[in-house]
Amino acid sequence: MFPSAILACSTCRVTMIAGGGDAAGWSIFFLLGVILAVLGGIGLFMFRMARREKEHLDPSLSDDYVPSDPTR
């Protein structure tokens, strides 16, 4: 048996061979770009939120928490 016959039906295999297989490669590349754009947007949002929180923090609203010494 041929491995390509096991991996895909005959219609998909013939279409992939006839089309050159470029569509599958470009779709994977496109989806990778979309995933990177979404993750970059989430990271940028978190960075901006942390920066704005640091710039606009009112010291009177912060507590004076000092962690206890765990060795005692």
PDB file of N, H, CA, C and O in Angstrom:
ATOM      1  N   MET A   1       0.841  -1.184   0.000  1.00  0.00           N
ATOM      2  CA  MET A   1       0.000   0.000   0.000  1.00  0.00           C
ATOM      3  C   MET A   1       0.883   1.243   0.000  1.00  0.00           C
ATOM      4  O   MET A   1       1.966   1.260   0.584  1.00  0.00           O
ATOM      5  N   PHE A   2       0.400   2.256  -0.655  1.00  0.00           N
ATOM      6  H   PHE A   2      -0.480   2.242  -1.129  1.00  0.00           H
ATOM      7  CA  PHE A   2       1.116   3.523  -0.696  1.00  0.00           C
ATOM      8  C   PHE A   2       0.717   4.373   0.504  1.00  0.00           C
ATOM      9  O   PHE A   2      -0.459   4.411   0.866  1.00  0.00           O
ATOM     10  N   PRO A   3       1.667   5.050   1.121  1.00  0.00           N
ATOM     11  CA  PRO A   3       1.329   5.878   2.293  1.00  0.00           C
ATOM     12  C   PRO A   3       0.360   7.009   1.965  1.00  0.00           C
ATOM     13  O   PRO A   3      -0.457   7.377   2.810  1.00  0.00           O
ATOM     14  N   SER A   4       0.432   7.571   0.756  1.00  0.00           N
ATOM     15  H   SER A   4       1.095   7.273   0.070  1.00  0.00           H
ATOM     16  CA  SER A   4      -0.478   8.668   0.427  1.00  0.00           C
ATOM     17  C   SER A   4      -1.908   8.174   0.310  1.00  0.00           C
ATOM     18  O   SER A   4      -2.844   8.928   0.575  1.00  0.00           O
ATOM     19  N   ALA A   5      -2.095   6.920  -0.082  1.00  0.00           N
ATOM     20  H   ALA A   5      -1.335   6.307  -0.298  1.00  0.00           H
ATOM     21  CA  ALA A   5      -3.446   6.370  -0.161  1.00  0.00           C
ATOM     22  C   ALA A   5      -4.024   6.150   1.228  1.00  0.00           C
ATOM     23  O   ALA A   5      -5.244   6.181   1.392  1.00  0.00           O
ATOM     24  N   ILE A   6      -3.203   5.934   2.204  1.00  0.00           N
ATOM     25  H   ILE A   6      -2.212   5.909   2.071  1.00  0.00           H
ATOM     26  CA  ILE A   6      -3.668   5.721   3.562  1.00  0.00           C
ATOM     27  C   ILE A   6      -4.027   7.054   4.220  1.00  0.00           C
ATOM     28  O   ILE A   6      -4.955   7.111   5.027  1.00  0.00           O
ATOM     29  N   LEU A   7      -3.306   8.120   3.888  1.00  0.00           N
ATOM     30  H   LEU A   7      -2.552   8.073   3.232  1.00  0.00           H
ATOM     31  CA  LEU A   7      -3.472   9.392   4.567  1.00  0.00           C
ATOM     32  C   LEU A   7      -4.658  10.212   4.065  1.00  0.00           C
ATOM     33  O   LEU A   7      -5.201  11.016   4.822  1.00  0.00           O
ATOM     34  N   ALA A   8      -5.075  10.031   2.810  1.00  0.00           N
ATOM     35  H   ALA A   8      -4.633   9.378   2.195  1.00  0.00           H
ATOM     36  CA  ALA A   8      -6.157  10.849   2.281  1.00  0.00           C
ATOM     37  C   ALA A   8      -7.021  10.032   1.341  1.00  0.00           C
ATOM     38  O   ALA A   8      -6.585   9.026   0.781  1.00  0.00           O
ATOM     39  N   CYS A   9      -8.257  10.488   1.179  1.00  0.00           N
ATOM     40  H   CYS A   9      -8.611  11.305   1.633  1.00  0.00           H
ATOM     41  CA  CYS A   9      -9.125   9.828   0.209  1.00  0.00           C
ATOM     42  C   CYS A   9      -8.614  10.150  -1.191  1.00  0.00           C
ATOM     43  O   CYS A   9      -7.798  11.055  -1.364  1.00  0.00           O
ATOM     44  N   SER A  10      -9.083   9.425  -2.168  1.00  0.00           N
ATOM     45  H   SER A  10      -9.746   8.690  -2.027  1.00  0.00           H
ATOM     46  CA  SER A  10      -8.553   9.589  -3.522  1.00  0.00           C
ATOM     47  C   SER A  10      -8.862  10.969  -4.087  1.00  0.00           C
ATOM     48  O   SER A  10      -8.037  11.525  -4.813  1.00  0.00           O
ATOM     49  N   THR A  11     -10.010  11.531  -3.782  1.00  0.00           N
ATOM     50  H   THR A  11     -10.680  11.080  -3.193  1.00  0.00           H
ATOM     51  CA  THR A  11     -10.346  12.858  -4.297  1.00  0.00           C
ATOM     52  C   THR A  11      -9.410  13.913  -3.729  1.00  0.00           C
ATOM     53  O   THR A  11      -8.909  14.762  -4.466  1.00  0.00           O
ATOM     54  N   CYS A  12      -9.174  13.868  -2.436  1.00  0.00           N
ATOM     55  H   CYS A  12      -9.582  13.178  -1.836  1.00  0.00           H
ATOM     56  CA  CYS A  12      -8.288  14.846  -1.807  1.00  0.00           C
ATOM     57  C   CYS A  12      -6.857  14.678  -2.311  1.00  0.00           C
ATOM     58  O   CYS A  12      -6.161  15.662  -2.561  1.00  0.00           O
ATOM     59  N   ARG A  13      -6.425  13.432  -2.459  1.00  0.00           N
ATOM     60  H   ARG A  13      -6.991  12.633  -2.256  1.00  0.00           H
ATOM     61  CA  ARG A  13      -5.056  13.176  -2.890  1.00  0.00           C
ATOM     62  C   ARG A  13      -4.832  13.654  -4.318  1.00  0.00           C
ATOM     63  O   ARG A  13      -3.811  14.279  -4.607  1.00  0.00           O
ATOM     64  N   VAL A  14      -5.769  13.368  -5.210  1.00  0.00           N
ATOM     65  H   VAL A  14      -6.597  12.860  -4.975  1.00  0.00           H
ATOM     66  CA  VAL A  14      -5.628  13.783  -6.608  1.00  0.00           C
ATOM     67  C   VAL A  14      -5.686  15.296  -6.721  1.00  0.00           C
ATOM     68  O   VAL A  14      -4.910  15.889  -7.470  1.00  0.00           O
ATOM     69  N   THR A  15      -6.584  15.924  -5.997  1.00  0.00           N
ATOM     70  H   THR A  15      -7.214  15.442  -5.388  1.00  0.00           H
ATOM     71  CA  THR A  15      -6.694  17.382  -6.035  1.00  0.00           C
ATOM     72  C   THR A  15      -5.429  18.035  -5.481  1.00  0.00           C
ATOM     73  O   THR A  15      -4.974  19.048  -6.014  1.00  0.00           O
ATOM     74  N   MET A  16      -4.863  17.476  -4.433  1.00  0.00           N
ATOM     75  H   MET A  16      -5.232  16.653  -4.000  1.00  0.00           H
ATOM     76  CA  MET A  16      -3.642  18.030  -3.848  1.00  0.00           C
ATOM     77  C   MET A  16      -2.476  17.910  -4.825  1.00  0.00           C
ATOM     78  O   MET A  16      -1.684  18.841  -4.967  1.00  0.00           O
ATOM     79  N   ILE A  17      -2.370  16.774  -5.493  1.00  0.00           N
ATOM     80  H   ILE A  17      -3.013  16.017  -5.378  1.00  0.00           H
ATOM     81  CA  ILE A  17      -1.285  16.571  -6.449  1.00  0.00           C
ATOM     82  C   ILE A  17      -1.476  17.473  -7.660  1.00  0.00           C
ATOM     83  O   ILE A  17      -0.511  18.066  -8.144  1.00  0.00           O
ATOM     84  N   ALA A  18      -2.701  17.586  -8.156  1.00  0.00           N
ATOM     85  H   ALA A  18      -3.484  17.105  -7.762  1.00  0.00           H
ATOM     86  CA  ALA A  18      -2.969  18.402  -9.341  1.00  0.00           C
ATOM     87  C   ALA A  18      -2.806  19.888  -9.041  1.00  0.00           C
ATOM     88  O   ALA A  18      -2.347  20.644  -9.897  1.00  0.00           O
ATOM     89  N   GLY A  19      -3.171  20.307  -7.853  1.00  0.00           N
ATOM     90  H   GLY A  19      -3.544  19.693  -7.158  1.00  0.00           H
ATOM     91  CA  GLY A  19      -3.079  21.718  -7.491  1.00  0.00           C
ATOM     92  C   GLY A  19      -1.695  22.123  -7.032  1.00  0.00           C
ATOM     93  O   GLY A  19      -1.448  23.313  -6.834  1.00  0.00           O
ATOM     94  N   GLY A  20      -0.813  21.212  -6.861  1.00  0.00           N
ATOM     95  H   GLY A  20      -1.013  20.246  -7.022  1.00  0.00           H
ATOM     96  CA  GLY A  20       0.539  21.537  -6.434  1.00  0.00           C
ATOM     97  C   GLY A  20       0.708  21.576  -4.928  1.00  0.00           C
ATOM     98  O   GLY A  20       1.835  21.689  -4.445  1.00  0.00           O
ATOM     99  N   GLY A  21      -0.366  21.486  -4.178  1.00  0.00           N
ATOM    100  H   GLY A  21      -1.282  21.394  -4.571  1.00  0.00           H
ATOM    101  CA  GLY A  21      -0.263  21.481  -2.727  1.00  0.00           C
ATOM    102  C   GLY A  21       0.004  22.841  -2.116  1.00  0.00           C
ATOM    103  O   GLY A  21       0.316  22.942  -0.929  1.00  0.00           O
ATOM    104  N   ASP A  22      -0.117  23.894  -2.921  1.00  0.00           N
ATOM    105  H   ASP A  22      -0.370  23.813  -3.885  1.00  0.00           H
ATOM    106  CA  ASP A  22       0.164  25.230  -2.395  1.00  0.00           C
ATOM    107  C   ASP A  22      -0.912  25.723  -1.441  1.00  0.00           C
ATOM    108  O   ASP A  22      -0.622  26.481  -0.516  1.00  0.00           O
ATOM    109  N   ALA A  23      -2.146  25.301  -1.658  1.00  0.00           N
ATOM    110  H   ALA A  23      -2.382  24.685  -2.410  1.00  0.00           H
ATOM    111  CA  ALA A  23      -3.242  25.800  -0.824  1.00  0.00           C
ATOM    112  C   ALA A  23      -3.057  25.382   0.626  1.00  0.00           C
ATOM    113  O   ALA A  23      -3.283  26.186   1.531  1.00  0.00           O
ATOM    114  N   ALA A  24      -2.657  24.156   0.862  1.00  0.00           N
ATOM    115  H   ALA A  24      -2.474  23.502   0.128  1.00  0.00           H
ATOM    116  CA  ALA A  24      -2.479  23.685   2.239  1.00  0.00           C
ATOM    117  C   ALA A  24      -1.330  24.434   2.909  1.00  0.00           C
ATOM    118  O   ALA A  24      -1.432  24.813   4.075  1.00  0.00           O
ATOM    119  N   GLY A  25      -0.258  24.644   2.189  1.00  0.00           N
ATOM    120  H   GLY A  25      -0.176  24.335   1.242  1.00  0.00           H
ATOM    121  CA  GLY A  25       0.878  25.371   2.756  1.00  0.00           C
ATOM    122  C   GLY A  25       0.545  26.813   3.082  1.00  0.00           C
ATOM    123  O   GLY A  25       0.921  27.312   4.143  1.00  0.00           O
ATOM    124  N   TRP A  26      -0.160  27.493   2.177  1.00  0.00           N
ATOM    125  H   TRP A  26      -0.466  27.088   1.316  1.00  0.00           H
ATOM    126  CA  TRP A  26      -0.531  28.885   2.418  1.00  0.00           C
ATOM    127  C   TRP A  26      -1.567  29.007   3.525  1.00  0.00           C
ATOM    128  O   TRP A  26      -1.552  29.982   4.276  1.00  0.00           O
ATOM    129  N   SER A  27      -2.462  28.041   3.639  1.00  0.00           N
ATOM    130  H   SER A  27      -2.475  27.249   3.028  1.00  0.00           H
ATOM    131  CA  SER A  27      -3.453  28.126   4.710  1.00  0.00           C
ATOM    132  C   SER A  27      -2.792  27.953   6.077  1.00  0.00           C
ATOM    133  O   SER A  27      -3.176  28.623   7.036  1.00  0.00           O
ATOM    134  N   ILE A  28      -1.819  27.077   6.176  1.00  0.00           N
ATOM    135  H   ILE A  28      -1.507  26.533   5.397  1.00  0.00           H
ATOM    136  CA  ILE A  28      -1.082  26.911   7.428  1.00  0.00           C
ATOM    137  C   ILE A  28      -0.307  28.184   7.756  1.00  0.00           C
ATOM    138  O   ILE A  28      -0.284  28.619   8.907  1.00  0.00           O
ATOM    139  N   PHE A  29       0.323  28.778   6.753  1.00  0.00           N
ATOM    140  H   PHE A  29       0.304  28.425   5.817  1.00  0.00           H
ATOM    141  CA  PHE A  29       1.065  30.023   6.952  1.00  0.00           C
ATOM    142  C   PHE A  29       0.135  31.151   7.392  1.00  0.00           C
ATOM    143  O   PHE A  29       0.476  31.927   8.284  1.00  0.00           O
ATOM    144  N   PHE A  30      -1.040  31.240   6.768  1.00  0.00           N
ATOM    145  H   PHE A  30      -1.317  30.609   6.043  1.00  0.00           H
ATOM    146  CA  PHE A  30      -2.014  32.263   7.133  1.00  0.00           C
ATOM    147  C   PHE A  30      -2.497  32.086   8.564  1.00  0.00           C
ATOM    148  O   PHE A  30      -2.567  33.057   9.317  1.00  0.00           O
ATOM    149  N   LEU A  31      -2.832  30.852   8.951  1.00  0.00           N
ATOM    150  H   LEU A  31      -2.775  30.063   8.339  1.00  0.00           H
ATOM    151  CA  LEU A  31      -3.304  30.608  10.307  1.00  0.00           C
ATOM    152  C   LEU A  31      -2.218  30.878  11.345  1.00  0.00           C
ATOM    153  O   LEU A  31      -2.514  31.334  12.450  1.00  0.00           O
ATOM    154  N   LEU A  32      -0.976  30.601  11.000  1.00  0.00           N
ATOM    155  H   LEU A  32      -0.736  30.230  10.103  1.00  0.00           H
ATOM    156  CA  LEU A  32       0.122  30.939  11.905  1.00  0.00           C
ATOM    157  C   LEU A  32       0.203  32.449  12.100  1.00  0.00           C
ATOM    158  O   LEU A  32       0.426  32.923  13.214  1.00  0.00           O
ATOM    159  N   GLY A  33       0.023  33.198  11.023  1.00  0.00           N
ATOM    160  H   GLY A  33      -0.158  32.813  10.119  1.00  0.00           H
ATOM    161  CA  GLY A  33       0.010  34.661  11.130  1.00  0.00           C
ATOM    162  C   GLY A  33      -1.131  35.166  11.997  1.00  0.00           C
ATOM    163  O   GLY A  33      -0.951  36.098  12.782  1.00  0.00           O
ATOM    164  N   VAL A  34      -2.300  34.561  11.862  1.00  0.00           N
ATOM    165  H   VAL A  34      -2.446  33.804  11.225  1.00  0.00           H
ATOM    166  CA  VAL A  34      -3.449  34.968  12.675  1.00  0.00           C
ATOM    167  C   VAL A  34      -3.188  34.677  14.146  1.00  0.00           C
ATOM    168  O   VAL A  34      -3.475  35.511  15.005  1.00  0.00           O
ATOM    169  N   ILE A  35      -2.649  33.509  14.442  1.00  0.00           N
ATOM    170  H   ILE A  35      -2.416  32.831  13.745  1.00  0.00           H
ATOM    171  CA  ILE A  35      -2.365  33.146  15.837  1.00  0.00           C
ATOM    172  C   ILE A  35      -1.332  34.096  16.439  1.00  0.00           C
ATOM    173  O   ILE A  35      -1.489  34.546  17.574  1.00  0.00           O
ATOM    174  N   LEU A  36      -0.281  34.401  15.683  1.00  0.00           N
ATOM    175  H   LEU A  36      -0.153  34.036  14.761  1.00  0.00           H
ATOM    176  CA  LEU A  36       0.739  35.317  16.199  1.00  0.00           C
ATOM    177  C   LEU A  36       0.176  36.722  16.402  1.00  0.00           C
ATOM    178  O   LEU A  36       0.541  37.398  17.364  1.00  0.00           O
ATOM    179  N   ALA A  37      -0.699  37.163  15.519  1.00  0.00           N
ATOM    180  H   ALA A  37      -0.995  36.613  14.738  1.00  0.00           H
ATOM    181  CA  ALA A  37      -1.306  38.487  15.670  1.00  0.00           C
ATOM    182  C   ALA A  37      -2.190  38.548  16.911  1.00  0.00           C
ATOM    183  O   ALA A  37      -2.158  39.538  17.642  1.00  0.00           O
ATOM    184  N   VAL A  38      -2.970  37.514  17.154  1.00  0.00           N
ATOM    185  H   VAL A  38      -2.996  36.710  16.560  1.00  0.00           H
ATOM    186  CA  VAL A  38      -3.845  37.491  18.339  1.00  0.00           C
ATOM    187  C   VAL A  38      -3.013  37.455  19.620  1.00  0.00           C
ATOM    188  O   VAL A  38      -3.294  38.196  20.562  1.00  0.00           O
ATOM    189  N   LEU A  39      -1.992  36.598  19.660  1.00  0.00           N
ATOM    190  H   LEU A  39      -1.764  35.996  18.895  1.00  0.00           H
ATOM    191  CA  LEU A  39      -1.137  36.538  20.853  1.00  0.00           C
ATOM    192  C   LEU A  39      -0.378  37.845  21.065  1.00  0.00           C
ATOM    193  O   LEU A  39      -0.200  38.283  22.202  1.00  0.00           O
ATOM    194  N   GLY A  40       0.065  38.464  19.984  1.00  0.00           N
ATOM    195  H   GLY A  40      -0.079  38.109  19.061  1.00  0.00           H
ATOM    196  CA  GLY A  40       0.736  39.756  20.099  1.00  0.00           C
ATOM    197  C   GLY A  40      -0.205  40.827  20.625  1.00  0.00           C
ATOM    198  O   GLY A  40       0.195  41.655  21.443  1.00  0.00           O
ATOM    199  N   GLY A  41      -1.452  40.819  20.165  1.00  0.00           N
ATOM    200  H   GLY A  41      -1.777  40.146  19.500  1.00  0.00           H
ATOM    201  CA  GLY A  41      -2.434  41.783  20.657  1.00  0.00           C
ATOM    202  C   GLY A  41      -2.730  41.596  22.132  1.00  0.00           C
ATOM    203  O   GLY A  41      -2.852  42.574  22.870  1.00  0.00           O
ATOM    204  N   ILE A  42      -2.846  40.361  22.566  1.00  0.00           N
ATOM    205  H   ILE A  42      -2.747  39.567  21.966  1.00  0.00           H
ATOM    206  CA  ILE A  42      -3.077  40.094  23.985  1.00  0.00           C
ATOM    207  C   ILE A  42      -1.880  40.541  24.812  1.00  0.00           C
ATOM    208  O   ILE A  42      -2.049  41.150  25.868  1.00  0.00           O
ATOM    209  N   GLY A  43      -0.677  40.246  24.344  1.00  0.00           N
ATOM    210  H   GLY A  43      -0.540  39.751  23.486  1.00  0.00           H
ATOM    211  CA  GLY A  43       0.526  40.672  25.060  1.00  0.00           C
ATOM    212  C   GLY A  43       0.644  42.183  25.130  1.00  0.00           C
ATOM    213  O   GLY A  43       1.004  42.730  26.172  1.00  0.00           O
ATOM    214  N   LEU A  44       0.341  42.871  24.017  1.00  0.00           N
ATOM    215  H   LEU A  44       0.049  42.427  23.171  1.00  0.00           H
ATOM    216  CA  LEU A  44       0.389  44.335  24.003  1.00  0.00           C
ATOM    217  C   LEU A  44      -0.635  44.922  24.963  1.00  0.00           C
ATOM    218  O   LEU A  44      -0.351  45.888  25.671  1.00  0.00           O
ATOM    219  N   PHE A  45      -1.825  44.336  24.982  1.00  0.00           N
ATOM    220  H   PHE A  45      -2.056  43.552  24.407  1.00  0.00           H
ATOM    221  CA  PHE A  45      -2.859  44.806  25.897  1.00  0.00           C
ATOM    222  C   PHE A  45      -2.420  44.656  27.344  1.00  0.00           C
ATOM    223  O   PHE A  45      -2.616  45.574  28.141  1.00  0.00           O
ATOM    224  N   MET A  46      -1.836  43.527  27.700  1.00  0.00           N
ATOM    225  H   MET A  46      -1.678  42.781  27.053  1.00  0.00           H
ATOM    226  CA  MET A  46      -1.388  43.307  29.075  1.00  0.00           C
ATOM    227  C   MET A  46      -0.252  44.268  29.438  1.00  0.00           C
ATOM    228  O   MET A  46      -0.220  44.793  30.551  1.00  0.00           O
ATOM    229  N   PHE A  47       0.674  44.499  28.511  1.00  0.00           N
ATOM    230  H   PHE A  47       0.648  44.073  27.607  1.00  0.00           H
ATOM    231  CA  PHE A  47       1.781  45.425  28.757  1.00  0.00           C
ATOM    232  C   PHE A  47       1.264  46.841  28.986  1.00  0.00           C
ATOM    233  O   PHE A  47       1.690  47.516  29.924  1.00  0.00           O
ATOM    234  N   ARG A  48       0.348  47.293  28.133  1.00  0.00           N
ATOM    235  H   ARG A  48       0.002  46.745  27.371  1.00  0.00           H
ATOM    236  CA  ARG A  48      -0.199  48.647  28.286  1.00  0.00           C
ATOM    237  C   ARG A  48      -0.984  48.787  29.582  1.00  0.00           C
ATOM    238  O   ARG A  48      -0.916  49.823  30.243  1.00  0.00           O
ATOM    239  N   MET A  49      -1.732  47.743  29.948  1.00  0.00           N
ATOM    240  H   MET A  49      -1.787  46.902  29.411  1.00  0.00           H
ATOM    241  CA  MET A  49      -2.509  47.793  31.179  1.00  0.00           C
ATOM    242  C   MET A  49      -1.590  47.886  32.397  1.00  0.00           C
ATOM    243  O   MET A  49      -1.869  48.650  33.321  1.00  0.00           O
ATOM    244  N   ALA A  50      -0.506  47.125  32.411  1.00  0.00           N
ATOM    245  H   ALA A  50      -0.278  46.505  31.660  1.00  0.00           H
ATOM    246  CA  ALA A  50       0.437  47.174  33.532  1.00  0.00           C
ATOM    247  C   ALA A  50       1.150  48.520  33.586  1.00  0.00           C
ATOM    248  O   ALA A  50       1.373  49.064  34.668  1.00  0.00           O
ATOM    249  N   ARG A  51       1.506  49.056  32.426  1.00  0.00           N
ATOM    250  H   ARG A  51       1.325  48.615  31.547  1.00  0.00           H
ATOM    251  CA  ARG A  51       2.196  50.359  32.395  1.00  0.00           C
ATOM    252  C   ARG A  51       1.280  51.471  32.884  1.00  0.00           C
ATOM    253  O   ARG A  51       1.709  52.330  33.654  1.00  0.00           O
ATOM    254  N   ARG A  52       0.027  51.467  32.449  1.00  0.00           N
ATOM    255  H   ARG A  52      -0.322  50.769  31.824  1.00  0.00           H
ATOM    256  CA  ARG A  52      -0.912  52.491  32.894  1.00  0.00           C
ATOM    257  C   ARG A  52      -1.205  52.376  34.386  1.00  0.00           C
ATOM    258  O   ARG A  52      -1.364  53.384  35.073  1.00  0.00           O
ATOM    259  N   GLU A  53      -1.275  51.143  34.882  1.00  0.00           N
ATOM    260  H   GLU A  53      -1.145  50.323  34.324  1.00  0.00           H
ATOM    261  CA  GLU A  53      -1.510  50.949  36.313  1.00  0.00           C
ATOM    262  C   GLU A  53      -0.358  51.522  37.123  1.00  0.00           C
ATOM    263  O   GLU A  53      -0.572  52.130  38.172  1.00  0.00           O
ATOM    264  N   LYS A  54       0.847  51.332  36.644  1.00  0.00           N
ATOM    265  H   LYS A  54       1.021  50.838  35.792  1.00  0.00           H
ATOM    266  CA  LYS A  54       2.008  51.845  37.361  1.00  0.00           C
ATOM    267  C   LYS A  54       2.060  53.381  37.318  1.00  0.00           C
ATOM    268  O   LYS A  54       2.420  54.018  38.307  1.00  0.00           O
ATOM    269  N   GLU A  55       1.699  53.970  36.172  1.00  0.00           N
ATOM    270  H   GLU A  55       1.406  53.452  35.368  1.00  0.00           H
ATOM    271  CA  GLU A  55       1.744  55.428  36.027  1.00  0.00           C
ATOM    272  C   GLU A  55       0.679  56.127  36.859  1.00  0.00           C
ATOM    273  O   GLU A  55       0.927  57.211  37.385  1.00  0.00           O
ATOM    274  N   HIS A  56      -0.496  55.533  36.988  1.00  0.00           N
ATOM    275  H   HIS A  56      -0.698  54.651  36.561  1.00  0.00           H
ATOM    276  CA  HIS A  56      -1.627  56.202  37.625  1.00  0.00           C
ATOM    277  C   HIS A  56      -1.960  55.633  39.004  1.00  0.00           C
ATOM    278  O   HIS A  56      -3.079  55.808  39.486  1.00  0.00           O
ATOM    279  N   LEU A  57      -1.021  54.966  39.632  1.00  0.00           N
ATOM    280  H   LEU A  57      -0.112  54.825  39.240  1.00  0.00           H
ATOM    281  CA  LEU A  57      -1.268  54.390  40.951  1.00  0.00           C
ATOM    282  C   LEU A  57      -1.268  55.494  42.000  1.00  0.00           C
ATOM    283  O   LEU A  57      -0.332  56.289  42.078  1.00  0.00           O
ATOM    284  N   ASP A  58      -2.304  55.534  42.789  1.00  0.00           N
ATOM    285  H   ASP A  58      -3.064  54.888  42.726  1.00  0.00           H
ATOM    286  CA  ASP A  58      -2.404  56.497  43.882  1.00  0.00           C
ATOM    287  C   ASP A  58      -1.764  55.866  45.119  1.00  0.00           C
ATOM    288  O   ASP A  58      -2.265  54.857  45.615  1.00  0.00           O
ATOM    289  N   PRO A  59      -0.666  56.441  45.628  1.00  0.00           N
ATOM    290  CA  PRO A  59       0.014  55.835  46.786  1.00  0.00           C
ATOM    291  C   PRO A  59      -0.859  55.741  48.030  1.00  0.00           C
ATOM    292  O   PRO A  59      -0.627  54.877  48.876  1.00  0.00           O
ATOM    293  N   SER A  60      -1.855  56.606  48.159  1.00  0.00           N
ATOM    294  H   SER A  60      -2.043  57.308  47.472  1.00  0.00           H
ATOM    295  CA  SER A  60      -2.709  56.548  49.349  1.00  0.00           C
ATOM    296  C   SER A  60      -3.616  55.316  49.331  1.00  0.00           C
ATOM    297  O   SER A  60      -4.146  54.929  50.373  1.00  0.00           O
ATOM    298  N   LEU A  61      -3.801  54.702  48.171  1.00  0.00           N
ATOM    299  H   LEU A  61      -3.371  55.017  47.325  1.00  0.00           H
ATOM    300  CA  LEU A  61      -4.656  53.529  48.074  1.00  0.00           C
ATOM    301  C   LEU A  61      -3.890  52.216  48.218  1.00  0.00           C
ATOM    302  O   LEU A  61      -4.503  51.152  48.297  1.00  0.00           O
ATOM    303  N   SER A  62      -2.569  52.277  48.252  1.00  0.00           N
ATOM    304  H   SER A  62      -2.071  53.142  48.188  1.00  0.00           H
ATOM    305  CA  SER A  62      -1.789  51.049  48.394  1.00  0.00           C
ATOM    306  C   SER A  62      -1.623  50.702  49.868  1.00  0.00           C
ATOM    307  O   SER A  62      -1.551  51.591  50.716  1.00  0.00           O
ATOM    308  N   ASP A  63      -1.563  49.426  50.168  1.00  0.00           N
ATOM    309  H   ASP A  63      -1.622  48.703  49.479  1.00  0.00           H
ATOM    310  CA  ASP A  63      -1.408  49.003  51.550  1.00  0.00           C
ATOM    311  C   ASP A  63       0.078  48.846  51.885  1.00  0.00           C
ATOM    312  O   ASP A  63       0.929  48.809  50.996  1.00  0.00           O
ATOM    313  N   ASP A  64       0.363  48.757  53.153  1.00  0.00           N
ATOM    314  H   ASP A  64      -0.328  48.787  53.875  1.00  0.00           H
ATOM    315  CA  ASP A  64       1.743  48.623  53.613  1.00  0.00           C
ATOM    316  C   ASP A  64       2.024  47.169  53.977  1.00  0.00           C
ATOM    317  O   ASP A  64       2.537  46.892  55.061  1.00  0.00           O
ATOM    318  N   TYR A  65       1.706  46.274  53.118  1.00  0.00           N
ATOM    319  H   TYR A  65       1.289  46.499  52.237  1.00  0.00           H
ATOM    320  CA  TYR A  65       1.884  44.846  53.385  1.00  0.00           C
ATOM    321  C   TYR A  65       3.365  44.491  53.375  1.00  0.00           C
ATOM    322  O   TYR A  65       4.081  44.778  52.415  1.00  0.00           O
ATOM    323  N   VAL A  66       3.808  43.867  54.449  1.00  0.00           N
ATOM    324  H   VAL A  66       3.226  43.634  55.228  1.00  0.00           H
ATOM    325  CA  VAL A  66       5.168  43.361  54.549  1.00  0.00           C
ATOM    326  C   VAL A  66       5.050  41.868  54.818  1.00  0.00           C
ATOM    327  O   VAL A  66       4.489  41.474  55.841  1.00  0.00           O
ATOM    328  N   PRO A  67       5.562  41.032  53.929  1.00  0.00           N
ATOM    329  CA  PRO A  67       5.426  39.578  54.143  1.00  0.00           C
ATOM    330  C   PRO A  67       6.157  39.150  55.402  1.00  0.00           C
ATOM    331  O   PRO A  67       7.216  39.680  55.737  1.00  0.00           O
ATOM    332  N   SER A  68       5.578  38.191  56.085  1.00  0.00           N
ATOM    333  H   SER A  68       4.718  37.761  55.813  1.00  0.00           H
ATOM    334  CA  SER A  68       6.205  37.699  57.303  1.00  0.00           C
ATOM    335  C   SER A  68       7.425  36.863  56.969  1.00  0.00           C
ATOM    336  O   SER A  68       7.534  36.310  55.874  1.00  0.00           O
ATOM    337  N   ASP A  69       8.322  36.780  57.904  1.00  0.00           N
ATOM    338  H   ASP A  69       8.233  37.229  58.793  1.00  0.00           H
ATOM    339  CA  ASP A  69       9.559  36.007  57.720  1.00  0.00           C
ATOM    340  C   ASP A  69       9.232  34.523  57.906  1.00  0.00           C
ATOM    341  O   ASP A  69       8.811  34.127  58.993  1.00  0.00           O
ATOM    342  N   PRO A  70       9.414  33.703  56.886  1.00  0.00           N
ATOM    343  CA  PRO A  70       9.042  32.285  57.015  1.00  0.00           C
ATOM    344  C   PRO A  70      10.007  31.477  57.886  1.00  0.00           C
ATOM    345  O   PRO A  70       9.713  30.330  58.222  1.00  0.00           O
ATOM    346  N   THR A  71      11.142  32.052  58.253  1.00  0.00           N
ATOM    347  H   THR A  71      11.381  32.984  57.980  1.00  0.00           H
ATOM    348  CA  THR A  71      12.111  31.301  59.066  1.00  0.00           C
ATOM    349  C   THR A  71      11.722  31.299  60.538  1.00  0.00           C
ATOM    350  O   THR A  71      12.268  30.505  61.305  1.00  0.00           O
ATOM    351  N   ARG A  72      10.789  32.167  60.966  1.00  0.00           N
ATOM    352  H   ARG A  72      10.345  32.812  60.343  1.00  0.00           H
ATOM    353  CA  ARG A  72      10.395  32.204  62.370  1.00  0.00           C
ATOM    354  C   ARG A  72       9.320  31.238  62.678  1.00  0.00           C
ATOM    355  O   ARG A  72       8.879  31.151  63.824  1.00  0.00           O
TER     356      ARG A  72
END
